[in-house]
């Protein structure tokens, strides 16, 4: 799969990129904020977006709306350390493909990616 990473933490971006590449996926772009995410999505047309929930400027939820304005069928995996039923319900209502909780193991990540095919 072709993946766009939207994450402001360089170490987390590096980790997710390394895991994706290890599993045979291609990272087609990286972004640290909303404007870069929308630009990267429009330019690279990825199969899926890994989107951090807490970013500088706009929140991941707001960026999700921006991405859906560009492509209503955009597939998004939300990456977050926030564990709240309310957030999960909101994300599920917005049609995210999956939620990846930080911290995560390689096995968790591998299982998530297998489920996205």
LUMLUMVO-434770 format. One record per atom (N, C-alpha, C, O, CB): residue number from 1; residue in three letters; atom name; x, z, y. Coordinates in steps of 0.2 Angstrom, whole numbers. Each point is the difference from the previous one (the first is absolute). Glycine has a CB too. Layout:
LUMLUMVO-434770
   k   r  a     u     w     v
 NUM Ala CA     X     Z     Y
...
***
This chain:
LUMLUMVO-434770
   k   r  a     u     w     v
   1 Unk  N     4     0    -6
   1 Unk CA    -4     0     6
   1 Unk  C     4     0     6
   1 Unk  O     6     3     0
   1 Unk CB   -15     3    -6
   2 Unk  N     7    -9    11
   2 Unk CA     3     0     7
   2 Unk  C    -3     6     4
   2 Unk  O    -6     0     1
   2 Unk CB     8   -13    -1
   3 Unk  N     3    17     3
   3 Unk CA    -2     7     3
   3 Unk  C     2     0     7
   3 Unk  O     6    -1     1
   3 Unk CB    -6     6   -13
   4 Unk  N    -4    -2    16
   4 Unk CA     2     2     7
   4 Unk  C     0     8     0
   4 Unk  O    -5     3    -2
   4 Unk CB     0   -14     7
   5 Unk  N    10    14    -3
   5 Unk CA     1     7     1
   5 Unk  C    -1     2     7
   5 Unk  O     3    -2     4
   5 Unk CB     5     2   -14
   6 Unk  N   -13     4    11
   6 Unk CA    -1     3     7
   6 Unk  C     1     8    -1
   6 Unk  O    -4     3    -2
   6 Unk CB    -4   -13     5
   7 Unk  N    14    12    -1
   7 Unk CA     2     7     0
   7 Unk  C     5     1     5
   7 Unk  O     5    -4     1
   7 Unk CB    -7     4   -13
   8 Unk  N     2     6    16
   8 Unk CA     4     1     5
   8 Unk  C     7     4    -2
   8 Unk  O     4     0     3
   8 Unk CB   -14     0     5
   9 Unk  N     9     3   -14
   9 Unk CA     6     3    -3
   9 Unk  C     5    -4    -4
   9 Unk  O    -2    -3    -5
   9 Unk CB    -5    13     5
  10 Unk  N    13   -11     3
  10 Unk CA     4    -5    -3
  10 Unk  C     2     2    -8
  10 Unk  O     0    -5    -4
  10 Unk CB     5     3    16
  11 Unk  N    -4     8   -13
  11 Unk CA     1     2    -7
  11 Unk  C    -6    -2    -5
  11 Unk  O     1    -2    -5
  11 Unk CB     7    11     9
  12 Unk  N   -14    -7    -2
  12 Unk CA    -6    -2    -4
  12 Unk  C     0    -8    -1
  12 Unk  O    -2    -2    -5
  12 Unk CB    -4    13     9
  13 Unk  N     7   -14     2
  13 Unk CA     0    -8    -1
  13 Unk  C     5    -2    -5
  13 Unk  O    -2    -4    -4
  13 Unk CB    -2     3    16
  14 Unk  N    10     4   -11
  14 Unk CA     5    -2    -5
  14 Unk  C    -2     1    -7
  14 Unk  O     1    -4    -5
  14 Unk CB     8     6    14
  15 Unk  N   -12     4   -10
  15 Unk CA    -2     2    -7
  15 Unk  C    -5    -4    -3
  15 Unk  O     1    -3    -5
  15 Unk CB     2    14     8
  16 Unk  N    -8   -13     1
  16 Unk CA    -6    -4    -2
  16 Unk  C     3    -7    -2
  16 Unk  O    -2    -3    -5
  16 Unk CB    -6    10    12
  17 Unk  N    12   -10    -2
  17 Unk CA     3    -6    -1
  17 Unk  C     4    -1    -7
  17 Unk  O    -1    -4    -3
  17 Unk CB     2     3    16
  18 Unk  N     3     6   -14
  18 Unk CA     4     1    -6
  18 Unk  C    -4     0    -6
  18 Unk  O     1    -4    -5
  18 Unk CB     8    10    11
  19 Unk  N   -14    -2    -6
  19 Unk CA    -5     0    -6
  19 Unk  C    -4    -6    -1
  19 Unk  O     0    -3    -5
  19 Unk CB    -1    15     7
  20 Unk  N    -1   -15     4
  20 Unk CA    -3    -7    -1
  20 Unk  C     4    -5    -3
  20 Unk  O    -2    -4    -4
  20 Unk CB    -5     7    14
  21 Unk  N    13    -4    -7
  21 Unk CA     5    -5    -3
  21 Unk  C     2     2    -7
  21 Unk  O     1    -5    -4
  21 Unk CB     3     3    16
  22 Unk  N    -3     8   -14
  22 Unk CA     1     2    -7
  22 Unk  C    -5    -3    -5
  22 Unk  O     1    -1    -5
  22 Unk CB     5    11     9
  23 Unk  N   -12   -10    -1
  23 Unk CA    -6    -2    -4
  23 Unk  C    -1    -7     1
  23 Unk  O    -5    -3    -3
  23 Unk CB     0    14     4
  24 Unk  N     9   -15     2
  24 Unk CA    -1    -7     1
  24 Unk  C    -4    -3     5
  24 Unk  O    -2    -6     0
  24 Unk CB     4     6   -12
  25 Unk  N    -4     4    17
  25 Unk CA    -4    -2     6
  25 Unk  C     5    -2     6
  25 Unk  O     6     2     0
  25 Unk CB   -16     6    -4
  26 Unk  N     7   -12     8
  26 Unk CA     4    -2     6
  26 Unk  C    -3     3     7
  26 Unk  O    -6     0     1
  26 Unk CB     9   -10    -7
  27 Unk  N     2    14     9
  27 Unk CA    -2     3     7
  27 Unk  C     1    -6     5
  27 Unk  O     6    -2     1
  27 Unk CB    -3    14    -5
  28 Unk  N    -8   -14     7
  28 Unk CA     0    -6     5
  28 Unk  C     0     2     7
  28 Unk  O     1    -4     4
  28 Unk CB    -7    -2   -12
  29 Unk  N     6    13     9
  29 Unk CA     0     2     7
  29 Unk  C     0     8     0
  29 Unk  O    -3     3    -5
  29 Unk CB    -2   -14     9
  30 Unk  N     7    14     2
  30 Unk CA     0     7     1
  30 Unk  C    -2     1     7
  30 Unk  O     2    -4     4
  30 Unk CB     7     7   -13
  31 Unk  N   -13     2    10
  31 Unk CA    -2     2     7
  31 Unk  C    -1     7     1
  31 Unk  O    -1     4    -5
  31 Unk CB    -5   -14     5
  32 Unk  N     7    13     6
  32 Unk CA     0     7     1
  32 Unk  C    -6     2     4
  32 Unk  O    -1     6     1
  32 Unk CB    14    -6    -1
  33 Unk  N   -17    -5     3
  33 Unk CA    -6     2     4
  33 Unk  C    -5    -5    -1
  33 Unk  O     1    -5    -3
  33 Unk CB     6    11    11
  34 Unk  N   -13    -5    -4
  34 Unk CA    -5    -5    -1
  34 Unk  C     1    -7     2
  34 Unk  O    -1    -4    -4
  34 Unk CB    -6    14     6
  35 Unk  N    10   -11     4
  35 Unk CA     1    -7     3
  35 Unk  C     4    -4    -5
  35 Unk  O    -1    -5    -2
  35 Unk CB     0     9    14
  36 Unk  N     7     0   -14
  36 Unk CA     4    -4    -5
  36 Unk  C    -3    -1    -7
  36 Unk  O     1    -5    -3
  36 Unk CB     9    11     9
  37 Unk  N   -15    -2    -8
  37 Unk CA    -3     0    -6
  37 Unk  C    -5    -7     0
  37 Unk  O     0    -4    -4
  37 Unk CB     0    17     2
  38 Unk  N    -4   -13     7
  38 Unk CA    -4    -6     1
  38 Unk  C     4    -6     1
  38 Unk  O    -2    -5    -3
  38 Unk CB    -7    12     8
  39 Unk  N    14    -7    -1
  39 Unk CA     4    -6     0
  39 Unk  C     3    -2    -6
  39 Unk  O     0    -6    -2
  39 Unk CB     3     9    14
  40 Unk  N     0     2   -16
  40 Unk CA     3    -1    -7
  40 Unk  C    -5    -3    -5
  40 Unk  O     2    -4    -4
  40 Unk CB     6    13     7
  41 Unk  N   -14    -6    -2
  41 Unk CA    -5    -3    -5
  41 Unk  C    -2    -7     2
  41 Unk  O    -1    -4    -5
  41 Unk CB    -4    16     4
  42 Unk  N     4   -13     7
  42 Unk CA    -2    -7     2
  42 Unk  C     5    -5    -2
  42 Unk  O    -1    -6    -2
  42 Unk CB    -5    11    11
  43 Unk  N    13    -3    -8
  43 Unk CA     5    -5    -2
  43 Unk  C     2    -1    -7
  43 Unk  O     1    -5    -2
  43 Unk CB     3     8    13
  44 Unk  N    -5     3   -15
  44 Unk CA     2    -1    -7
  44 Unk  C    -5     0    -5
  44 Unk  O     1    -2    -6
  44 Unk CB     8     8    10
  45 Unk  N   -15    -5    -2
  45 Unk CA    -6     0    -4
  45 Unk  C     1     3    -7
  45 Unk  O     0    -4    -5
  45 Unk CB    -3    -7    11
  46 Unk  N     5    17    -6
  46 Unk CA     2     3    -7
  46 Unk  C    -6     1    -4
  46 Unk  O    -6     0     2
  46 Unk CB    15     6     4
  47 Unk  N    -8    -5   -13
  47 Unk CA    -5     2    -5
  47 Unk  C    -3     7     1
  47 Unk  O    -6     1    -1
  47 Unk CB    11    -9    -7
  48 Unk  N    -1    12    11
  48 Unk CA    -2     7     1
  48 Unk  C     4     3     5
  48 Unk  O     6    -1     1
  48 Unk CB    -9     2   -13
  49 Unk  N     0     4    16
  49 Unk CA     4     4     5
  49 Unk  C     0     7    -2
  49 Unk  O    -5     3    -2
  49 Unk CB     1   -11    11
  50 Unk  N    10    11    -9
  50 Unk CA     1     7    -1
  50 Unk  C     0     3     7
  50 Unk  O     4    -1     4
  50 Unk CB     3     0   -15
  51 Unk  N   -12     5    13
  51 Unk CA    -1     3     7
  51 Unk  C     0     7     0
  51 Unk  O    -4     4    -3
  51 Unk CB    -3   -14     5
  52 Unk  N    12    13     2
  52 Unk CA     0     7     1
  52 Unk  C    -6     2     4
  52 Unk  O    -2    -3     4
  52 Unk CB    15     3    -5
  53 Unk  N   -16     6     0
  53 Unk CA    -6     3     3
  53 Unk  C     2     2     7
  53 Unk  O    -4     0     5
  53 Unk CB    -1     3   -16
  54 Unk  N    11     0    12
  54 Unk CA     2     3     6
  54 Unk  C     6    -3     3
  54 Unk  O     5     0    -3
  54 Unk CB    -9    11    -1
  55 Unk  N     3   -15    10
  55 Unk CA     5    -4     3
  55 Unk  C    -1     1     7
  55 Unk  O    -4     3     3
  55 Unk CB     3   -12   -12
  56 Unk  N     7     7    13
  56 Unk CA     0     1     7
  56 Unk  C    -5    -5     3
  56 Unk  O    -1    -5    -2
  56 Unk CB    13     9     2
  57 Unk  N   -15    -2     6
  57 Unk CA    -5    -4     3
  57 Unk  C    -7     0    -4
  57 Unk  O    -3     5     1
  57 Unk CB    12   -12     3
  58 Unk  N   -11     2    -7
  58 Unk CA    -6     0    -4
  58 Unk  C     1     3    -7
  58 Unk  O     5     0    -3
  58 Unk CB    -8   -10     9
  59 Unk  N    -3    13    -8
  59 Unk CA     0     3    -7
  59 Unk  C     0    -6    -5
  59 Unk  O    -2    -6     2
  59 Unk CB    -3    17     2
  60 Unk  N     6    -9   -10
  60 Unk CA     0    -5    -6
  60 Unk  C    -8    -2     0
  60 Unk  O    -1    -6    -2
  60 Unk CB    11    11    -4
  61 Unk  N   -14    -1     7
  61 Unk CA    -8    -2     0
  61 Unk  C    -1    -6     5
  61 Unk  O    -3    -4    -1
  61 Unk CB     0    16    -3
  62 Unk  N     6   -11    10
  62 Unk CA    -1    -5     6
  62 Unk  C     3    -6    -2
  62 Unk  O    -2    -6     1
  62 Unk CB     1    15     7
  63 Unk  N     7    -9   -11
  63 Unk CA     4    -6    -2
  63 Unk  C    -4    -3    -6
  63 Unk  O     0    -6     0
  63 Unk CB    11    11     4
  64 Unk  N   -14    -1    -8
  64 Unk CA    -4    -3    -6
  64 Unk  C    -5    -5     3
  64 Unk  O    -1    -5    -2
  64 Unk CB     3    15    -5
  65 Unk  N    -6    -7    13
  65 Unk CA    -5    -4     3
  65 Unk  C     3    -6     3
  65 Unk  O    -3    -6     0
  65 Unk CB    -3    16     2
  66 Unk  N    12   -10     1
  66 Unk CA     3    -5     3
  66 Unk  C     2    -6    -5
  66 Unk  O    -1    -6     1
  66 Unk CB     6    14     8
  67 Unk  N    -3    -6   -15
  67 Unk CA     2    -4    -5
  67 Unk  C    -6    -4    -3
  67 Unk  O     0    -6    -1
  67 Unk CB    10    13    -2
  68 Unk  N   -15    -3     3
  68 Unk CA    -7    -3    -3
  68 Unk  C    -3    -5     5
  68 Unk  O    -3    -4    -2
  68 Unk CB     1    15    -4
  69 Unk  N     4   -10    13
  69 Unk CA    -3    -5     5
  69 Unk  C     4    -6    -1
  69 Unk  O    -3    -6     1
  69 Unk CB     1    15     7
  70 Unk  N     8    -9   -10
  70 Unk CA     4    -6    -2
  70 Unk  C    -2    -3    -6
  70 Unk  O    -1    -6    -1
  70 Unk CB    11    11     7
  71 Unk  N   -11    -1   -11
  71 Unk CA    -2    -2    -7
  71 Unk  C    -4     5    -3
  71 Unk  O     2     5    -3
  71 Unk CB     8   -12     2
  72 Unk  N   -17     6     1
  72 Unk CA    -4     5    -3
  72 Unk  C     1     1    -8
  72 Unk  O    -2     6    -2
  72 Unk CB    -7   -10    10
  73 Unk  N    13     0   -11
  73 Unk CA     1     1    -7
  73 Unk  C     7     3    -1
  73 Unk  O     2     1    -6
  73 Unk CB    -9   -11     3
  74 Unk  N    10    12     8
  74 Unk CA     7     3     0
  74 Unk  C     0     6    -5
  74 Unk  O    -4     4     0
  74 Unk CB     6    -7    11
  75 Unk  N     3     3   -16
  75 Unk CA     0     5    -5
  75 Unk  C     5     5     3
  75 Unk  O     6    -1     1
  75 Unk CB    -9    -7   -11
  76 Unk  N     1    15    10
  76 Unk CA     4     5     3
  76 Unk  C     1     6    -5
  76 Unk  O    -5     2    -2
  76 Unk CB     2    -6    14
  77 Unk  N     9     6   -13
  77 Unk CA     1     7    -3
  77 Unk  C     2     4     6
  77 Unk  O     5    -1     3
  77 Unk CB    -1    -4   -15
  78 Unk  N    -7    11    12
  78 Unk CA     2     5     5
  78 Unk  C     4     5    -3
  78 Unk  O    -1     2    -5
  78 Unk CB   -10    -3    11
  79 Unk  N    17     2    -2
  79 Unk CA     5     5    -2
  79 Unk  C    -1     6     4
  79 Unk  O     1    -1     6
  79 Unk CB     7    -8   -10
  80 Unk  N    -9    15     1
  80 Unk CA    -1     6     4
  80 Unk  C     2     6    -3
  80 Unk  O     0     0    -6
  80 Unk CB    -9    -6    12
  81 Unk  N    11    11    -2
  81 Unk CA     1     7    -3
  81 Unk  C    -6     4     1
  81 Unk  O     0     6    -2
  81 Unk CB    12    -7     4
  82 Unk  N   -17    -2     2
  82 Unk CA    -6     4     1
  82 Unk  C    -4     0    -6
  82 Unk  O    -2    -5    -2
  82 Unk CB     2     2    15
  83 Unk  N    -3     9   -15
  83 Unk CA    -4     1    -5
  83 Unk  C    -7     3     2
  83 Unk  O     0     6     1
  83 Unk CB    10    -5    -9
  84 Unk  N   -14    -5    10
  84 Unk CA    -7     2     2
  84 Unk  C    -5    -4    -3
  84 Unk  O     0    -6     0
  84 Unk CB     5    11    11
  85 Unk  N   -11    -2   -14
  85 Unk CA    -5    -4    -3
  85 Unk  C    -3    -4     6
  85 Unk  O    -2    -6    -2
  85 Unk CB     0    15    -6
  86 Unk  N     1    -7    14
  86 Unk CA    -3    -4     5
  86 Unk  C     4    -6     2
  86 Unk  O    -3    -6     0
  86 Unk CB    -1    17     5
  87 Unk  N    11   -11    -5
  87 Unk CA     4    -6     1
  87 Unk  C    -1    -4    -6
  87 Unk  O     0    -6     1
  87 Unk CB     9    12     6
  88 Unk  N    -9    -4   -13
  88 Unk CA    -1    -4    -6
  88 Unk  C    -6    -4     1
  88 Unk  O     0    -6    -2
  88 Unk CB     7    14    -5
  89 Unk  N   -13    -4     8
  89 Unk CA    -6    -4     1
  89 Unk  C     0    -5     5
  89 Unk  O    -3    -6    -1
  89 Unk CB    -3    17    -3
  90 Unk  N     9   -10    10
  90 Unk CA     0    -5     5
  90 Unk  C     4    -6    -2
  90 Unk  O    -2    -5     1
  90 Unk CB     2    15     7
  91 Unk  N     6    -9   -11
  91 Unk CA     4    -5    -3
  91 Unk  C    -4    -4    -5
  91 Unk  O     1    -6     0
  91 Unk CB    10    13     3
  92 Unk  N   -14    -4    -8
  92 Unk CA    -3    -3    -5
  92 Unk  C    -6    -4     3
  92 Unk  O    -2    -6    -2
  92 Unk CB     5    14    -6
  93 Unk  N    -7    -5    13
  93 Unk CA    -5    -4     4
  93 Unk  C     3    -6     3
  93 Unk  O    -4    -5     1
  93 Unk CB    -2    16     1
  94 Unk  N    12   -11     0
  94 Unk CA     3    -6     4
  94 Unk  C     3    -5    -5
  94 Unk  O     3    -5     2
  94 Unk CB    -1    13     8
  95 Unk  N    -3    -6   -16
  95 Unk CA     2    -5    -6
  95 Unk  C     8    -1    -1
  95 Unk  O     2    -5    -2
  95 Unk CB   -12    -1     5
  96 Unk  N    13    12    -2
  96 Unk CA     7    -1    -2
  96 Unk  C     1    -1    -7
  96 Unk  O    -4     3    -4
  96 Unk CB     7     5    14
  97 Unk  N     3   -11   -12
  97 Unk CA     1    -2    -7
  97 Unk  C     2     6    -4
  97 Unk  O    -2     1    -6
  97 Unk CB     5   -12     9
  98 Unk  N     1    16     0
  98 Unk CA     2     6    -3
  98 Unk  C     3     5     6
  98 Unk  O     1    -2     5
  98 Unk CB     1    -5   -16
  99 Unk  N    -1    13     9
  99 Unk CA     3     5     4
  99 Unk  C     6     2    -4
  99 Unk  O    -1     3    -6
  99 Unk CB   -10     1    12
 100 Unk  N    17    -4    -3
 100 Unk CA     6     3    -3
 100 Unk  C     2     6     4
 100 Unk  O     1     0     6
 100 Unk CB     3   -12   -10
 101 Unk  N    -4    17     0
 101 Unk CA     2     7     3
 101 Unk  C     8     1     0
 101 Unk  O     3    -1    -5
 101 Unk CB   -15     6     1
 102 Unk  N    14    -3    10
 102 Unk CA     7     2     0
 102 Unk  C     0     8    -1
 102 Unk  O    -4     3     2
 102 Unk CB     7   -12     7
 103 Unk  N     2    11   -13
 103 Unk CA     5    -4    -3
 103 Unk  C    -2    -2    -7
 103 Unk  O    -5     2    -2
 103 Unk CB    14     5     7
 104 Unk  N    -7   -13    -7
 104 Unk CA    -2    -3    -6
 104 Unk  C     6    -1    -5
 104 Unk  O     6    -1     3
 104 Unk CB   -16    -5     3
 105 Unk  N     9     5   -12
 105 Unk CA     5    -1    -5
 105 Unk  C     0    -8    -1
 105 Unk  O    -4    -4     2
 105 Unk CB     3    15    -8
 106 Unk  N     6   -13     2
 106 Unk CA     1    -7    -1
 106 Unk  C    -6    -2    -5
 106 Unk  O    -3    -5     0
 106 Unk CB    16     5     1
 107 Unk  N   -15     5    -6
 107 Unk CA    -5    -2    -4
 107 Unk  C    -7     0     3
 107 Unk  O    -4    -5    -1
 107 Unk CB    10    11    -8
 108 Unk  N    -7    -2    14
 108 Unk CA    -6    -1     4
 108 Unk  C     0    -6     4
 108 Unk  O    -6    -4     0
 108 Unk CB     6    16     2
 109 Unk  N     5   -14     1
 109 Unk CA     1    -7     3
 109 Unk  C    -1    -6    -5
 109 Unk  O    -4    -4     2
 109 Unk CB    12    10     7
 110 Unk  N    -5    -5   -14
 110 Unk CA    -1    -6    -5
 110 Unk  C    -7     0    -3
 110 Unk  O    -2    -6     0
 110 Unk CB    14     8    -3
 111 Unk  N   -15     3     2
 111 Unk CA    -7     0    -2
 111 Unk  C    -5    -3     5
 111 Unk  O    -4    -4    -1
 111 Unk CB     6    14    -6
 112 Unk  N    -1    -8    14
 112 Unk CA    -3    -3     5
 112 Unk  C     0    -7     1
 112 Unk  O    -5    -4     0
 112 Unk CB     7    14     6
 113 Unk  N     5   -13    -7
 113 Unk CA     1    -7     1
 113 Unk  C    -3    -4    -6
 113 Unk  O    -3    -5     1
 113 Unk CB    13     8     5
 114 Unk  N   -10     0   -12
 114 Unk CA    -3    -3    -6
 114 Unk  C    -8    -1     1
 114 Unk  O    -3    -5    -2
 114 Unk CB    12    10    -5
 115 Unk  N   -12     0    10
 115 Unk CA    -7     0     2
 115 Unk  C    -2    -5     5
 115 Unk  O    -6    -2     1
 115 Unk CB     6    14    -4
 116 Unk  N     5   -14     7
 116 Unk CA    -2    -5     6
 116 Unk  C     0    -7    -2
 116 Unk  O    -2    -4     4
 116 Unk CB     7    12     3
 117 Unk  N    -2   -10   -13
 117 Unk CA     0    -7    -2
 117 Unk  C    -6    -4     0
 117 Unk  O     0    -6    -2
 117 Unk CB    10     9    -5
***
